[in-house]
Amino acid sequence: MRYFLLLLLFISQLGLAASEESHGVILLYHHVATDTPPSTSISPEDFRAHLDYLRDNEFNVMALDAMIEGLKSGVTLPDKAVAISFDDGYISIYDTAFPLLQEYGFPFTLFLSTGPIDRAQSNYMTWAQVREMSDAGVIIANHMVEHPYMLERLDGEDDTSWLTRQESELLEAEQRILDETGQSHRYLAYPYGEFDPAIKRLLAKHEFVGLAQNSGAIGVNSDFLALPRFPLAAIYANLDTARTKLDTKAFNVELVEPASPVTAVRNPGVTLKFNPGNYNLSQIGCFANSQALPMEWTDRDRGIVEINPTEEYQGRRWRYICTAPVPNERRYYWYSVQWIKLD
């Protein structure tokens, strides 16, 4: 994979631009176990079924850095490119997922919260185990020190102090990973998938790539400060529902407004601009809670659509999902809009 990354970068220097049809899918797992919280867990049997499916159906499982840097550098990825990632640093990743992935020869990335490792917290791996994985070629990347809700302010904290605190924790985690493993990729997986424009600007300042938890594929036109990943846990761990996601492609779409996923209402409107691509605008459908959302094409020639739901959505986080069939293939384009209501 390191050779492949160098090859991608070399090709990009020759001026071979990436196709708009260059896509990748990033998968997100947490626990691979049956005795951990169901909302973030997949059983070892289901995880092996995912790996079997990837191996047996001509997927190109590649290292996350090769995928991200390849797309950023303008290099066409192999078809059906998939990268595997884990968040947090739970012991089941080391005990169960790591040997399975070695068995299949699949690279993967661990986004690590360093605080629990430093405290030798129960149910987390140790630094010795992290280093063993790093030495085996696993990418170790940033998930902050204490897995915070990055959007939350402390009592009496103003915006400047809040952002300075997030910056300090971001850089501390990156330094701890560098000290322990020698790795510093400047990739941050947002804890809980939460971010806003100020957090994205902070990452840009320090030349980080940001990875979220809202579903979707990535492409050359993706927002590299908020790349989507497909969480595969609980009901979404089922291979019958996961197989469609594994094979998705990225829309060439712009989020026109609002700029922030943080909302004060439970049915926020959004304006999207679907740029020309290998999809039919009339076949795009957008959904929330598996129900169709009202869509008004305010400028179909420019691909601009407004979505103004009437239903109110519950919880702290939810998303609107837009899909369209890929012509002449049993695949879909997939894009989601993340929403966060802090109260």
N, C-alpha and C positions, 0 to 999 in steps of 0.2 A: 504493500500500500504506500509506503514511503517512496518507492520508485515510481509508482503510478502518479503520486502527487507531483513529483519533480517533472515527470513527463508532461502532465497537464500544463504546468507552468512554462515549460519549454515550448510547447506547442503554441501557447498564448502569445509568447514573445515573437512567434513567426507571423502573428497578425491574423490567425484563423479565428474569426468571431464565432461565438456560440450561437446556435440556432435558438429562435424563440420557442422551439419545441424541446429544449433541453430542460429536464425536470429531475427532481429528486424528492424522496419522501423520508422524513426523519421520524422514527418510532420512539415512543417514550414509555419506559417501564419504571417501576419503583421496587416493589417486593416481588420475588419469585418464591412464593410460599403459600401455604394454606392456613396458617395460624396468625396471619397479620391482617390489618384492616382491609376488608373486601374492596373498598373504594379505590385502593391503590395497589391491589395485588392481582397477580396471575399465578395460577397453579403451575408447578413444574411440568405437568402433563400438557397443559395448554401452551406453555411456552415452547416446549419441544415441538408441538404441532405447528406453531408459527415458524419455527426454524426449518422443519421439514417442508413446509409449504414454500418458503423462500428458496430452499435448495432445489426443490423438484419442479419449480415453475419459472426457471430462467431469470430469476431476479439477480441483480448485480449488487451484492452487499458490499459496501465500501466504507472506508474510514470517513468520519465526519469532516475532518480537515480537508480531505481530498474533494469531498462534495462541495463544501462551502467555498474553499479557495478556488476550485475549478470554476464554479459559477461566477464568482466575483471577478475572476481573471478573464472571463469570456471564452471558456472552453466547453465544448459540447460533452455532456456526460453520456455514459452508456445508457441504453434504454432500461427502464425498470430499475433505476438506481435507488437503493435503500440504505440508510444509515441507522444504526441502532444506538439508542442512548438510555442511560439510567440516571435517575436523580437521587440525591441524598447521601448514599453510602451505607445502606443497610447490609447486614451480614449475609443475607440470602443472595445478594449479588455476588459476593465472593464464594460462598459455599455451593451455590446451585447454578446461577447463571454463568459465571466465569468458566467452570469446567465444561458446561454444555457448549458455550460459544467457541471454546478451544477445540472441542470435538468436531464442530462443523467448520472450523476455520474462518469464522466470521469476526471481523474487527468490531469494536464498539467503543463508546465513550461513557465515562462516569463523571457526572456533574456532582461535585463533592461539597457538602457543608462541613467546614473544617472544625468548628467548635465541638460538636459531638465526638469527633475523632480525637481531638486534643484532650477531652475529658474522659476518654475511654468509656463512653456512654453505652449502656446495654443495648444490644440489638444492632450496633454499628460495627463495622470492620475496624481494624487497627491500622496505624500508619505502616507497620510492617507488611500487612496484607495489601494495602494500597500500593506500596512500592513493588511488591511482587507482581501485581497486575500491570503497573507501569512498565516494569522491566520486560513483561511479556508483550508489550506493544499497545496496551490499552491507553487511550487518550484520557487524561485526568484534567478536568476543567472546573470552572468556578460556579458555585451555587451559594455564595455568600458564606459568612461565618456561622450565623445562627439561624439561617433559613427564615428571615424576617418577612413580615408583610411590608414590603418596601414602601407602600403608599401611606402607611400609618404614621401620624405625628405623635410624639410624646407630648404630655401635658405642657402647655406653654411654649411649645417649640414653633419657631417661625419657619418659613420656607427655606431660608438660607441655612439655618442650623440643621434642619431635617436633611437637606441634600448633602451637606457636609458630612453628616453621620453616615449616610448611605455610601458616599464616596470612600470614607475611611474603611468601612467594612468590606466593600468591594476589593479595595487594594490590599487589605490585610489578608483576605482569603487567597488572593492571587499570589501573594508573597509566600504564604505558608505552603501552598501547593508547589511552588518553585523550590522552596527550601527542602521539601521532603522528597520530591520526585524529579526535579530538574526540568519540569514542564511548565510552560506559560504560553497558552494559546490565545489568551484574552477572549475566551468564549464565556458568556454568562447565561446560565439558564435561570430566568426569573423565578424565584420562589413563588409557588402558587400560580405562576403565569401572569403575575400582576406587574403593570408598568404604566407610565404615562409619558407625555412628551418631555417633561423635565428629566425623568430617569433615562430616556433614550438619548437626550443631549449629553447627559453625564457619561454614558457609554461611548458616545461618539468622541467626546473630549479625550478619552483614554484609549481610543481605537479598539474598542471591544465589539464583538458581534453579540447580539442579543437573541436568545431563543425563548419562545413562549410556550404555552400549553394549549392554545386554540388550534383546532385541526386544520389541515390543508397541506398541499404540496408546495415545494419551493422551486423557483426558476430564476432566470437571469434578471427578471424585473422585480423580484421580491424585495421586501424591506429587511435589510440585513441587520437592523436593530430590533426586529421583532419577528424572527422566523417562526412559522408554525411547526408544530409537531403533533403527531397523532398519539394521544394517550390510549394505551391498550390495557385496560384493567376493568375489573368488575364485569358488567354485561358487555363491555366493548372488547373484552379479551376473547370472546367467542370468535372462532375462526370464520364462521359463516358471515358475521358482520364485518370482521377485520379485513377479509380478502379484498373487498371493494376498495378500502382505503389504501391498502398496500400498493395498488396499481394506479393511483390517481396522478393527474398532471396539474400543473399550476396555471391558473388564468393569468393573462396579462391585464391586471386590474389595478386601478388607483382608488384609494380611499379619499374621496373629495372632502367630505365633512361628516361628522366632527373629527377634529384631529386627535382627540383623546378618547380612550375607551372608558374613562371614568364618567359615570352618568348620574344625574340627580333624579331621573325618572325610571320607571320600570317598563317602558315601551319606547325607547329612544328611536328617532328616525335617523336614517343614514343615506348619504348619496354616494354612489359608486360609479366609476367610469371604466367600462370594459373596453379596452383598446383592441384593435384588430388582432385576431388570432384564428386558430384552426377550430373554431366553434361557431355555432349559429346563435345569435342573440335571442332569437325567438324560442330557443330551447333551454335558455337559462331559467332555472327555478331557484327561489330562495326560501328557506325554511327555518323554523324555530320550534323546538319540541315536536319535531316530525310533522308540523302543520305548515301549509303554504303561507308565505307572507305576501301581503299586498304590494305589488310592484308597479310603478308608473314610469314608463320610459319618457322622460321629459325631453330628450334629444337622442332619438334612436340612431341618427346618422353618426353621432359622436359616441354612442354607446353609454349614455348617461341615464341612470335609473335611480329613482328615489324609492326608498322602502320606509313606510310609515305604519307600523303595526298598531292595531287597536287593542290586542291582548296585552295584559301586564305579566311580566315574568318574575319568578321568585328566585330567592337565593342571592348570594353575594356576587356570583359570576354566572354569565350565560353567554350564548353566542347565536348569531344568525349565520346560516350556512347556505352558500350558493353553489350549485352544481350545473353541469351541462354534459351531455354525452360527447365522447370523442368520435368524430366521424369514422365509420367503418371499423370501429373497434369496440370491444365490450369493456370500455374504460370510461372514466369521468374526469372532467376538470373539477377542481374543488377549491373553494375559498371560504374562509369564515371571518366574521367580524366579532371581536371580543368586547364584552361589556362587563363593567365592574361597578357595583353600587356599594360604597364604603360603609353605609349604615346597616 
